[in-house]
Amino acid sequence: MTEYITVADVDALLPAGWEGDGDKTRAVLEANAWLSARGVMASDPVEDDIKQAGAYLAQDAAAGNLYGDRAPSLKREMVDADGVKVEEEYQDGASASSGTLRLVNDLLRPYLTAGGGSTFAVRRA
């Protein structure tokens, strides 16, 4: 994973207390993983615009929004107030998504093959 920003960078770019109740280190990890997973190309040193974007991502991550858990997409909901009955129908193929699992997937993306299979070298004898 490429390190686009550090906690010190975000502290310098955003007002004090940017992390709220969140963990600064985890927030910066999530921001770097998000940028890496999307193939953001940076030079050394990292461009100011990328650092600023990373700082905002870290702030969003600290609030639990970047890799927050997601409920499946709701297609239809029926509520019967008298019988206290609730019926929900989800979009075809919809499933809940763990924020931690999405973070892990983004961290591992550079190491995974497109098809999800194994890669190995082949040599002729």
QUISULDA-V299003 format. One line per field, one symbol per residue. ss: DSSP state (H for helix, E for strand, L for the rest). phi: phi as a letter, one per 20 degrees, with the letter a starting at -180 (. if undefined). burial: + if it has 16 or more other C-alpha atoms within 10 Angstrom, else -. Layout:
ss = ???
phi = ???
burial = ???
//
This chain:
ss = LLLLLLHHHHHHHLLLLLLLLLLHHHHHHHHHHHHHHLLLLLLLLLLHHHHHHHHHHHHHHHLLLLLLLELLLEEEEEEELLLLEEEEEELLLLLLELHHHHHHHHHHHHHLLLLLLLLLLLLLL
phi = .feeccgfffgfedfgngeleeegffffgffffffffemfecedfffgffffffffffffffenefcffceffeebcccdffeldcccceggmfbfcfffffffgffegfddegeneedbeccee
burial = +--++++--+--+----++--+-+--+++++++++++------------+++++++++++++++-+++------------------------------+--++--++-+----------------
//
